[in-house]
């Protein structure tokens, strides 16, 4: 794989055979701010990870103990063209486009583009010190990297308006109650909880997980009948896979499956 190098405030660990790749937002002295360049680099990383057959699960984390990320490089927005800003959502959607399951490991401040990145992930494991929000209205702007759309789809229009239009912060307990996060644990247990989820996913067929993600990502994009057709086609395709045969045979034989992703 040709992973990007000289990353701007990002650390990348390809997993070294563990099957888990980790992307860490790494500017703790600036609450892991995400620069314009870092947005492009995150998209490039996720693209390569999707092609890397050795990676089965992706972890997205923030360095230090204060923040996942408190957001973007705000002054840089004044230097970006309006046309550039209209396309910011594409890079932030990279975790969603990635064929591998992506776990966001959240703690502390998770604001702006940080929350938008998290919403584009498949799972959000949170520490109990979590504070999330989309505060863009407080500086005369709106969320522009998918925040309005994914928030509304996850928690409903009324709750999304309450959070976005007030620029309101939401704590871990409320985030769990309204379905914004998968699980809340003490900060000291965050790594273990995320690792446990990753280990669970590693036991499943990568082919089935990738297909499930692809079908689920389309769930709100069309009428029910179209969704059922897409699901049926995926179901039929998986019937022909080696992984499905292995899953059935291992179930019948009472042994753990050995999935190959084919």
MIKOL-736702 format. One line per field, with one value per residue: x, z, y of N, C-alpha, C, O in turn; residue in three letters; residue number from 1; chain. Coordinates in steps of 0.001 Angstrom, whole numbers, plus 500000, padded with zeros to 6 digits. Each point is the difference from the previous one (the first is absolute). Example, Ala and Ser with C-alpha at 12.3 -4.5 7.8 and 13.67 -1.06 7.14 Angstrom:
! residues 2
npx = 513190  498614;
npz = 507800  498615;
npy = 494310  501069;
capx = 499110  500820;
capz = 500000  500060;
capy = 501190  501190;
cpx = 500900  499230;
cpz = 500000  500730;
cpy = 501200  501090;
opx = 501036  500509;
opz = 500665  500169;
opy = 499981  501108;
roza = ALA  SER;
domi = 1  2;
zavex = A  A;
//
This chain:
! residues 262
npx = 500831  498420  501149  498031  501255  501525  499718  498077  501905  501488  498682  501948  498055  501884  501015  501130  498579  500187  500958  501618  498412  502115  497889  502095  498027  501399  498046  501174  501961  499568  500659  502257  500972  497947  502098  500470  501892  499841  499110  501312  501102  498729  499650  501650  499979  498529  500739  501568  499253  499057  501801  499846  501061  501762  499187  500131  501808  498113  502153  498059  502129  499550  501353  501457  500515  501025  501466  497779  498140  501671  501216  498475  500913  499362  501801  500450  498680  501127  501183  498478  500757  499005  501214  501662  499478  499994  502199  499486  498048  500713  500995  498670  499576  501838  499756  499052  501400  500872  501486  501592  499960  498263  502056  497940  502118  497925  500896  499255  501728  497799  501774  498049  501786  500452  498823  500769  501846  499837  499391  502012  500156  501447  502122  498348  502200  498366  501376  500576  502021  499032  501341  497813  501078  498006  502167  499745  498310  501188  500135  497935  500146  500575  498684  502242  499870  498209  501137  500065  501512  502193  500628  499906  501815  501615  500047  500472  498163  498335  500146  499281  497794  499020  500245  498728  497833  500248  500191  498110  500486  501310  498606  501709  499867  500568  502181  500653  499813  501600  501284  500317  499167  502004  501743  498986  501901  500345  500207  499589  497830  500644  501891  499890  499304  501464  501379  499062  499801  501778  500390  498794  500702  501515  498583  499799  498072  502131  500113  500111  502000  501570  499776  500806  502233  500937  499832  501408  501970  499417  500814  501782  501178  499066  498896  498164  498334  500081  498971  497774  499365  499938  498288  498093  499968  499474  497823  498817  500146  498816  498015  500382  499197  502077  500035  499073  501191  501451  499106  499578  501601  500622  498666  500145  501688  498567  500007  501936  498673  499899  499613  498830  497889  499706;
npz = 500000  498793  501713  500390  498667  501615  501396  499020  501167  498572  501484  499121  500568  498860  501910  498202  498295  500784  498204  501508  498691  500262  500243  499755  500946  498421  500900  500918  498921  498380  501886  499769  500508  499312  499660  499271  500794  502018  499706  499294  501597  501034  498953  500164  501860  500279  498983  500975  501471  499077  499718  501903  498474  499893  498487  502223  501132  500002  500347  500919  499702  502216  498782  501123  501461  498264  498633  499642  500318  500417  498811  498948  497957  502138  501311  500645  501818  501655  500825  501423  498273  499146  498285  500571  500338  497942  499980  501214  499160  498217  500277  500246  497855  500229  501844  499486  499298  501847  498640  500591  501138  500185  500856  500435  499846  500791  499384  502098  499964  499992  499402  499887  499233  501849  500478  499113  500960  501828  499537  499634  502185  499951  500539  501546  499757  501535  499696  501967  499049  499324  498416  500017  498020  499901  500614  498455  500879  501136  498256  500858  501466  498094  501169  500093  502086  499416  500587  498419  498353  500234  500071  498176  498711  500715  499544  497805  498716  500831  499979  498089  499715  500943  498770  498293  500120  501056  498256  499712  502051  498885  501763  501378  501964  500076  500299  502126  501452  499494  501438  501607  501924  499269  500282  501891  499519  501734  500835  502203  499871  500168  501117  502235  500785  500141  501767  501865  500152  500685  502218  501117  500032  501611  501688  499725  499220  499465  499452  501556  500964  498847  500047  501737  500091  498800  500785  501564  499047  499459  501975  500240  499139  501437  498052  501306  498824  500009  501664  499775  498705  500844  501320  498935  499229  501440  500353  498432  500151  501566  498989  498790  501775  499496  499590  498040  498107  499567  498981  497793  498427  499675  498568  497786  499066  499771  497969  501099  499866  497999  501221  498109  500759  500457;
npy = 498804  501021  499101  501033  501290  499605  498268  500606  499630  499118  498924  499276  499023  499566  500588  500745  500396  502093  500985  500436  500861  500714  500723  500773  500417  500779  500656  498322  500266  498494  498973  499787  501971  500599  499310  502067  500929  500994  502022  501711  501135  501524  501948  501530  501257  501659  501855  501279  501523  501812  501327  501160  498781  501371  501446  499730  500711  501228  500545  500644  500678  500052  501322  498683  501662  500995  498946  499970  501156  501429  498513  501292  499782  500304  500292  497876  499944  500992  498288  499169  498781  501822  500770  501393  502151  500907  500492  501803  500676  501189  501988  501774  500463  501245  501267  501945  501626  500878  499013  501451  498075  501402  499669  500774  500678  499635  501972  499996  501454  500443  501240  501127  501157  501209  501857  501904  500832  501306  502121  500951  500522  498286  500459  499950  499643  499737  501754  499080  499728  498104  500884  499483  500081  501035  500217  498386  498785  498507  498552  499634  498318  498980  498630  499786  499160  501209  501830  501597  499829  500391  502157  501295  499781  501371  502190  499979  499929  498722  497766  499031  499835  498222  498143  499252  499451  498026  498619  498810  500797  498549  499880  499555  501070  502177  500508  499683  501704  501504  498864  501539  499252  499311  501408  499362  501125  498622  502079  499843  500556  502144  500448  500100  501985  501702  500066  500807  502229  501196  499992  501524  502131  500326  500346  502218  499169  499536  497829  498390  499629  498879  497754  498827  499744  498369  497904  499211  499497  497893  499304  501356  498291  498563  499922  500081  500900  502247  501126  500166  501719  502091  500625  500571  502100  501643  500363  501110  502252  501092  500306  501850  501108  500718  502218  500598  499905  501669  501799  499851  500304  502146  501119  499716  501219  501711  500958  500302  501799  498999  501822  499716  499823  497815;
capx = 499169  500724  499395  500633  501012  500090  498631  499864  499271  499375  500854  499365  500573  499360  499538  501073  499473  498906  498727  499413  500747  499607  500277  499928  500119  501132  500466  499349  500152  498935  498793  499941  499319  500106  500277  499474  500840  499718  498767  500384  500831  499121  499309  500973  500264  498865  499963  501003  499581  498976  500647  500991  499357  500477  499250  498622  499271  500704  499748  500272  500162  500641  501103  499873  498850  499070  499074  500085  500445  499100  499496  500899  500843  498956  500443  500281  498797  499942  500915  499520  498978  498670  499914  500676  499177  498832  500391  500644  499317  500486  501119  499556  499214  500895  499753  498750  500261  500949  499305  500274  499352  500798  499624  500488  500279  499752  500140  500165  499372  499780  499204  500155  500402  500261  498745  499610  500782  499476  498706  500246  500518  498955  499814  500574  500209  500260  500324  498945  500276  499706  499183  499901  499199  500209  499834  500259  499116  500519  500901  499328  500147  499313  500847  500113  500667  499067  499437  498546  499318  500181  499378  498562  499706  500289  499217  498721  500076  499809  501213  501081  499823  500318  501454  500697  499574  500401  501434  499980  500861  499313  500886  500037  498774  498952  500387  499629  498538  499363  500553  501157  501172  499716  500299  500709  500794  500961  501137  501061  499609  499668  500803  499567  498677  500156  500713  499060  499118  500793  500213  498728  499849  500999  499530  498980  500462  500201  499146  498648  499999  500074  498722  499011  500238  499607  498541  499461  500263  498995  498673  499172  500156  498929  498825  500216  500055  501342  500915  499810  500621  501447  500309  499847  501115  501188  499785  500265  501430  500741  499732  501012  501336  500660  499776  498702  500124  500780  499153  499024  500684  500526  498837  499569  501059  500232  501355  500091  500214  501262  499580  501088  499591  499726;
capz = 500000  499953  500959  499992  501025  500431  500333  500754  501244  499985  500090  499409  500311  499102  500690  500123  500028  500963  499316  500446  499690  500892  499613  501198  499856  500921  500306  501307  500524  499378  500105  498803  498907  498690  498991  498662  499407  500677  499429  498777  500348  500572  498888  499310  500875  499977  498675  499973  500953  499340  499036  500704  500421  501331  500992  500135  500820  500123  501220  499874  501376  500223  500956  501245  500857  500008  498881  498733  499334  500253  498735  498917  500094  499676  499155  498630  499181  499331  498855  499033  499089  500199  499268  500819  501160  499617  499803  501198  500461  499311  500740  501327  499803  499667  500810  499555  498721  500200  500042  501280  501155  500594  501386  500539  501439  500337  501376  500144  499012  498664  499449  498600  499086  500794  500099  498650  499720  500824  499466  498771  500381  500211  501443  500798  501393  500634  501418  500719  500017  498659  499738  498555  499553  498698  500457  498895  499987  500910  499247  498781  498972  500314  499716  498546  499594  500222  501344  500042  499388  500776  501304  499851  499715  501169  501203  499652  499625  501147  500824  499226  500055  501356  500176  498996  499947  501256  500218  501359  500354  500489  500775  499652  500381  499046  498691  499986  500080  498715  498960  499305  500272  500147  501352  500857  501045  500610  499128  500203  499330  498601  499098  500124  499395  498547  499593  500106  498845  498827  500042  499614  498553  499338  499963  498964  498610  499474  498831  500493  500654  498972  499291  500923  500084  498732  499907  501036  499650  499024  500585  499990  498710  499057  500598  500583  499000  499396  501007  500070  498809  500205  501012  499401  499087  500823  500641  498988  499685  501091  499942  499157  500544  500819  501405  500422  500108  501214  501146  500174  500364  501365  500889  500061  500624  501346  500141  499554  498558  499513  498862  499137  499257  498589;
capy = 501196  501263  500906  501325  500270  501407  500370  501249  499802  498680  498812  498831  498696  499047  498806  498997  498643  499834  500199  501264  501214  501099  501385  500842  501455  500144  501354  500166  501360  500792  499170  499146  500684  499360  501024  499741  498965  498732  499452  499290  498851  498984  499353  499141  498860  499072  499381  498941  498956  499211  499105  499183  498754  499626  500772  499533  500976  501278  500762  501428  500462  501293  499919  500738  499705  501131  500093  499263  501224  501115  500527  500371  501189  500981  501111  499559  500059  501304  499954  499013  500524  499420  498734  498985  499692  499200  498601  499473  498786  498802  499408  499565  498773  498881  498803  499391  499335  498909  498707  499350  500637  501081  500306  501272  499901  501404  500474  501436  500875  499435  501093  500367  498937  498804  499269  499590  498795  498908  499594  499242  498684  499001  499831  501079  499607  501282  500135  500725  501440  500498  501180  500132  501129  500638  501378  500925  501176  501021  500882  500414  498966  498757  498854  499880  498759  498898  500027  500159  498864  498759  500192  499829  498602  499174  500307  500608  501410  500892  500010  500602  501459  500420  499975  500818  501396  500648  499798  499461  498876  498810  499141  498578  499312  500367  499470  498581  499875  500330  499139  500565  499172  498578  499532  500954  499349  500921  500315  499009  498754  500285  499166  498611  499857  500060  498782  498894  500089  499633  498547  499386  500163  499160  498612  499866  500006  501356  500180  500275  501305  501032  500040  500551  501445  500610  499994  500877  501395  500427  499793  501203  500677  499697  499355  498684  498942  500015  499461  498549  499426  500050  498999  498684  499760  499743  498700  498988  499998  499360  498562  499365  500250  498983  500324  499489  498543  499732  500307  498915  498762  500113  499919  498601  499200  500488  500532  501390  500136  500554  500792  500479  501196  499670;
cpx = 500872  499317  500693  500976  499996  498604  499963  499146  499258  501084  499250  500776  499236  499615  501016  499452  498852  498631  499331  500931  499476  500442  499798  500157  500947  500546  499443  500111  498975  498691  499739  499217  500285  500165  499330  500803  499710  498718  500301  500769  499184  499260  500932  500322  498878  499879  500985  499642  498944  500569  500932  499333  500443  499250  498554  499124  500855  499579  500386  499984  500602  501064  499715  498731  498956  498934  500232  500474  498952  499545  501077  500844  499156  500502  500241  498773  499892  500904  499546  498908  498636  499847  500662  499118  498780  500336  500626  499374  500570  501116  499553  499151  500875  499805  498742  500205  500906  499244  500198  499200  500938  499427  500604  500119  499994  500235  500113  499255  499920  499042  500216  500338  500346  498748  499554  500780  499443  498675  500129  500591  498834  499651  500685  500044  500502  500414  498941  500273  499646  499139  499956  499131  500370  499782  500089  499099  500524  501022  499399  500081  499090  500989  500021  500688  499134  499273  498489  499298  500132  499372  498494  499631  500196  499034  498630  500121  499889  501237  501165  499900  500384  501510  500693  499626  500279  501504  500257  500973  499163  501021  499846  498685  498864  500313  499628  498484  499324  500636  501171  501270  499558  500082  500726  500688  500853  501198  501102  499708  499784  500770  499510  498641  500085  500693  499065  499038  500745  500215  498729  499807  500979  499559  498986  500624  500203  499130  498577  499925  500015  498687  498911  500137  499499  498480  499392  500211  498998  498594  499100  499971  498885  498832  500314  500165  501362  501021  499901  500620  501524  500427  499919  501129  501279  499919  500312  501463  500795  499766  501091  501407  500540  499746  498649  500038  500766  499164  499003  500692  500540  498872  499562  501002  500342  501403  500021  500237  501370  499683  501208  499631  499755  498666;
cpz = 500000  500933  499940  501156  500329  500283  500912  501239  500069  500169  499427  500363  499190  500618  500174  500183  500955  499337  500345  499642  500877  499426  501240  499623  501090  500056  501374  500566  499396  499981  498716  498852  498672  498944  498680  499317  500620  499481  498736  500329  500638  498894  499260  500830  499934  498646  499930  500952  499368  499023  500659  500556  501383  501112  499999  500750  500104  501293  499732  501396  500039  501070  501246  500753  500018  498917  498983  498966  500250  498714  499022  500327  499553  499148  498548  499107  499254  498780  498923  499136  500328  499294  500776  501162  499639  499877  501236  500462  499376  500785  501349  499910  499739  500897  499559  498696  500155  500154  501320  501122  500636  501375  500384  501512  500555  501474  499993  498931  498642  499293  498496  499125  500754  500144  498624  499551  500757  499454  498715  500278  500285  501465  500711  501453  500739  501449  500675  500144  498670  500032  498491  499639  498602  500225  498900  500012  500900  499332  498627  498860  500367  499818  498489  499521  500336  501319  500052  499529  500817  501382  499902  499751  501217  501161  499709  499818  501198  500866  499252  500013  501377  500210  499068  500123  501293  500221  501341  500187  500593  500715  499624  500292  499030  498618  499873  499943  498661  498828  499232  500233  500276  501445  500747  501117  500690  499072  500103  499276  498504  499036  500016  499329  498477  499479  500034  498814  498731  499936  499591  498492  499224  499902  498884  498609  499513  498788  500438  500670  498972  499255  500892  500104  498736  499884  501024  499672  498993  500583  499910  498635  499002  500705  500460  498944  499317  500975  500109  498790  500147  501011  499417  499055  500775  500658  499028  499638  501080  500049  499220  500591  500780  501485  500487  500148  501271  501247  500292  500481  501424  501026  500184  500775  501410  500255  499601  498494  499681  498712  499226  499225  498536  499889;
cpy = 501256  500989  501361  500164  501489  500553  501221  499767  498687  498943  498817  498745  498962  498683  498907  498593  499771  500047  501310  501154  501131  501337  500863  501466  500462  501419  500356  501410  500960  499206  499211  500635  499295  501082  499632  498891  498645  499362  499194  498732  498879  499246  499050  498761  498975  499304  498840  498857  499099  498991  498985  498745  499549  500725  499545  501005  501258  500683  501463  500602  501397  499876  500817  499663  501109  499924  498892  501011  501076  500672  500381  501219  501191  501171  499613  500068  501329  500045  499025  500610  499398  498654  498867  499570  499161  498519  499370  498682  498736  499330  499448  498728  498782  498776  499247  499236  498793  498683  499267  500666  501031  500327  501347  499860  501422  500291  501515  500791  499294  500940  500137  498816  498715  499154  499523  498764  498802  499487  499199  498623  499056  499820  501154  499539  501232  499857  500859  501491  500665  501256  500176  501193  500436  501495  501051  501238  501116  500906  500346  499022  498831  498852  499750  498743  498787  500037  500109  498730  498720  500125  499748  498545  499109  500255  500602  501507  500936  500092  500650  501529  500543  500088  500988  501479  500754  499925  499345  498836  498866  499124  498535  499301  500301  499433  498531  499839  500264  499256  500562  499192  498569  499552  501103  499243  501054  500210  498946  498685  500176  499111  498559  499781  500019  498750  498787  499983  499590  498492  499260  500064  499124  498540  499764  500003  501435  500285  500350  501373  501133  500147  500584  501520  500695  500101  500957  501475  500546  500043  501224  500688  499731  499352  498586  498917  499941  499429  498495  499306  499961  498941  498589  499646  499689  498632  498862  499907  499271  498490  499263  500091  498805  500252  499471  498476  499625  500270  498899  498733  500053  499937  498549  499149  500466  500503  501473  500078  500578  500762  500546  501260  499737  499273;
opx = 501091  499188  501212  499796  499283  499587  500892  498773  498996  501055  498790  501224  498806  499359  499882  500446  499438  499004  498961  501132  498796  501167  498932  501002  499723  501136  499216  499120  499792  499171  498856  499235  501077  499068  499515  499430  499958  499910  499510  499790  500277  499872  499599  500139  500250  499600  499654  500210  500025  499384  500443  499225  499337  500084  499359  498794  501228  498821  501071  498991  500449  499792  499206  499253  499091  498878  501131  501083  498798  499244  501142  499906  499963  499342  499887  500129  499421  499802  500539  499208  499924  499361  499478  499895  499511  499096  500501  500681  499895  499978  500454  499864  499473  500036  499954  499425  499948  498993  499318  499696  501193  498811  501218  499042  500973  499675  500398  498898  501000  498787  500998  499303  499926  500050  499455  499437  499854  499752  499105  500165  498856  498852  501044  498981  500974  499521  499306  499153  500320  499030  501017  499153  501078  498893  500156  500433  499639  500352  500724  499963  499363  501036  498953  500340  500502  499159  499356  499006  499011  499451  499440  498989  499311  499591  499225  500913  500739  500429  500804  501012  500618  500486  500878  500883  499995  500516  500988  500159  499056  501064  499137  499530  499279  499100  499542  499485  498971  499644  500327  500910  498881  499219  500774  499388  500183  500378  500633  500914  499607  499413  499856  499785  499345  499625  500073  499708  499459  499903  500063  499591  499671  500499  499687  501153  499068  499597  499379  499025  499267  499577  499179  499005  499357  499472  499088  499151  499871  499049  498787  499432  499995  500052  500985  500863  500509  500890  501011  500550  500637  500977  500864  500469  500757  500998  500676  500525  500877  500843  500257  500951  499245  499882  499897  499453  499624  500086  499797  499529  499926  500175  499757  499622  500817  500565  499086  500730  500594  500058  501025  500848  500039  499585;
opz = 500570  499568  499792  501086  499374  499458  500824  499951  500703  499371  500181  499878  500214  499343  500925  500871  500018  500573  499428  500482  500227  499658  500611  499399  501185  499599  500119  500738  500521  499105  499597  499306  499798  499739  499822  499354  499301  499932  499825  499379  499764  500056  499625  499453  499841  499939  499509  499684  500184  499738  499359  500953  500611  501163  498951  499766  500041  500352  499459  500702  498984  501009  499976  499626  500830  500202  499765  499436  499902  500039  500097  501081  498815  499019  499107  498777  498915  499115  498893  500468  500536  500533  500041  500304  500828  499959  499920  500583  500588  500186  500420  500984  499784  499485  500070  499806  499174  500706  500252  499908  500165  500144  499948  500673  499850  500872  499002  499591  499470  500000  499455  500005  499431  499832  499870  499364  499445  499998  499653  499080  500137  500334  499565  500691  499576  500719  499344  500509  499789  500753  499383  500780  499492  499802  500288  499589  499814  500545  499054  498837  501053  499363  499352  498822  500408  500258  500770  500590  500217  500523  500829  500513  500149  500682  500923  500532  500092  500360  500597  500141  500101  500666  500427  499992  500022  500923  500672  499111  500756  499457  499204  499183  499576  499302  498945  499294  499697  498847  498924  499171  500453  500448  499403  500674  499453  499240  499003  499770  499317  499081  498949  499359  499325  498955  499128  499452  499168  498930  499308  499380  498926  499157  499682  499819  500058  499773  499437  499814  500133  499678  499536  499998  500069  499582  499671  500320  499848  499300  499849  499861  498912  501209  499573  500137  499721  499612  500151  500128  499662  499783  500267  499986  499631  500095  500347  499783  499692  500496  500261  499392  500543  500786  501123  500952  500709  500980  501156  500931  500728  501086  501122  500743  500677  501065  499314  499454  500818  498908  500585  499330  499188  498901;
opy = 500013  500818  500063  499457  500781  501025  500199  500080  499886  500080  499865  499958  499791  499180  499196  499253  498905  499559  500329  500052  500115  500191  499980  500385  499819  500257  500942  500444  501095  500169  499785  499330  499440  500762  498883  499120  498987  498775  498884  498958  498824  498777  498898  498906  498805  498838  498925  498829  498783  498968  499047  500084  499162  499607  499946  500067  499925  500016  500276  499923  500532  499326  500941  499096  499977  500464  499575  499847  499752  500971  499551  500582  500334  500343  500840  500055  500058  500833  500002  500817  498894  499093  498886  498811  499232  499166  498878  499156  498924  498783  498936  499273  498909  498883  498772  498929  499089  499940  499007  501190  499746  500284  500173  499622  500739  499194  500601  499636  499515  499792  499528  498985  498911  498782  498903  499109  498911  498795  499229  499198  500432  499709  500486  499985  500623  499123  500777  500733  501169  500087  500316  500436  499690  500502  501187  501076  501162  501047  500308  500402  500017  500192  500001  499886  498953  499139  499288  499576  499300  499030  499283  499520  498991  499060  500252  500632  500980  501097  500715  500687  501059  500914  500749  500857  501231  500630  500295  499162  500232  499706  499631  499208  499097  499532  499560  499133  499396  500242  499500  500033  499757  499161  500748  499171  501088  499108  499654  499207  499055  499429  499376  498971  499206  499468  499134  498937  499271  499399  498984  499018  499496  499254  498853  500392  500802  501140  500903  500727  500979  501110  500791  500724  501048  501030  500759  500832  501215  500347  499856  501083  500577  499775  499398  499134  498914  499244  499315  498906  499002  499282  499165  498862  499102  499285  499032  498908  499193  499253  498824  499509  499193  499059  499504  499443  499067  499261  499626  499346  499010  499448  499557  499094  499376  499751  500456  499172  500703  499434  500349  500590  500924  499635;
roza = UNK  UNK  UNK  UNK  UNK  UNK  UNK  UNK  UNK  UNK  UNK  UNK  UNK  UNK  UNK  UNK  UNK  UNK  UNK  UNK  UNK  UNK  UNK  UNK  UNK  UNK  UNK  UNK  UNK  UNK  UNK  UNK  UNK  UNK  UNK  UNK  UNK  UNK  UNK  UNK  UNK  UNK  UNK  UNK  UNK  UNK  UNK  UNK  UNK  UNK  UNK  UNK  UNK  UNK  UNK  UNK  UNK  UNK  UNK  UNK  UNK  UNK  UNK  UNK  UNK  UNK  UNK  UNK  UNK  UNK  UNK  UNK  UNK  UNK  UNK  UNK  UNK  UNK  UNK  UNK  UNK  UNK  UNK  UNK  UNK  UNK  UNK  UNK  UNK  UNK  UNK  UNK  UNK  UNK  UNK  UNK  UNK  UNK  UNK  UNK  UNK  UNK  UNK  UNK  UNK  UNK  UNK  UNK  UNK  UNK  UNK  UNK  UNK  UNK  UNK  UNK  UNK  UNK  UNK  UNK  UNK  UNK  UNK  UNK  UNK  UNK  UNK  UNK  UNK  UNK  UNK  UNK  UNK  UNK  UNK  UNK  UNK  UNK  UNK  UNK  UNK  UNK  UNK  UNK  UNK  UNK  UNK  UNK  UNK  UNK  UNK  UNK  UNK  UNK  UNK  UNK  UNK  UNK  UNK  UNK  UNK  UNK  UNK  UNK  UNK  UNK  UNK  UNK  UNK  UNK  UNK  UNK  UNK  UNK  UNK  UNK  UNK  UNK  UNK  UNK  UNK  UNK  UNK  UNK  UNK  UNK  UNK  UNK  UNK  UNK  UNK  UNK  UNK  UNK  UNK  UNK  UNK  UNK  UNK  UNK  UNK  UNK  UNK  UNK  UNK  UNK  UNK  UNK  UNK  UNK  UNK  UNK  UNK  UNK  UNK  UNK  UNK  UNK  UNK  UNK  UNK  UNK  UNK  UNK  UNK  UNK  UNK  UNK  UNK  UNK  UNK  UNK  UNK  UNK  UNK  UNK  UNK  UNK  UNK  UNK  UNK  UNK  UNK  UNK  UNK  UNK  UNK  UNK  UNK  UNK  UNK  UNK  UNK  UNK  UNK  UNK  UNK  UNK  UNK  UNK  UNK  UNK;
domi = 1  2  3  4  5  6  7  8  9  10  11  12  13  14  15  16  17  18  19  20  21  22  23  24  25  26  27  28  29  30  31  32  33  34  35  36  37  38  39  40  41  42  43  44  45  46  47  48  49  50  51  52  53  54  55  56  57  58  59  60  61  62  63  64  65  66  67  68  69  70  71  72  73  74  75  76  77  78  79  80  81  82  83  84  85  86  87  88  89  90  91  92  93  94  95  96  97  98  99  100  101  102  103  104  105  106  107  108  109  110  111  112  113  114  115  116  117  118  119  120  121  122  123  124  125  126  127  128  129  130  131  132  133  134  135  136  137  138  139  140  141  142  143  144  145  146  147  148  149  150  151  152  153  154  155  156  157  158  159  160  161  162  163  164  165  166  167  168  169  170  171  172  173  174  175  176  177  178  179  180  181  182  183  184  185  186  187  188  189  190  191  192  193  194  195  196  197  198  199  200  201  202  203  204  205  206  207  208  209  210  211  212  213  214  215  216  217  218  219  220  221  222  223  224  225  226  227  228  229  230  231  232  233  234  235  236  237  238  239  240  241  242  243  244  245  246  247  248  249  250  251  252  253  254  255  256  257  258  259  260  261  262;
zavex = A  A  A  A  A  A  A  A  A  A  A  A  A  A  A  A  A  A  A  A  A  A  A  A  A  A  A  A  A  A  A  A  A  A  A  A  A  A  A  A  A  A  A  A  A  A  A  A  A  A  A  A  A  A  A  A  A  A  A  A  A  A  A  A  A  A  A  A  A  A  A  A  A  A  A  A  A  A  A  A  A  A  A  A  A  A  A  A  A  A  A  A  A  A  A  A  A  A  A  A  A  A  A  A  A  A  A  A  A  A  A  A  A  A  A  A  A  A  A  A  A  A  A  A  A  A  A  A  A  A  A  A  A  A  A  A  A  A  A  A  A  A  A  A  A  A  A  A  A  A  A  A  A  A  A  A  A  A  A  A  A  A  A  A  A  A  A  A  A  A  A  A  A  A  A  A  A  A  A  A  A  A  A  A  A  A  A  A  A  A  A  A  A  A  A  A  A  A  A  A  A  A  A  A  A  A  A  A  A  A  A  A  A  A  A  A  A  A  A  A  A  A  A  A  A  A  A  A  A  A  A  A  A  A  A  A  A  A  A  A  A  A  A  A  A  A  A  A  A  A  A  A  A  A  A  A  A  A  A  A  A  A;
//
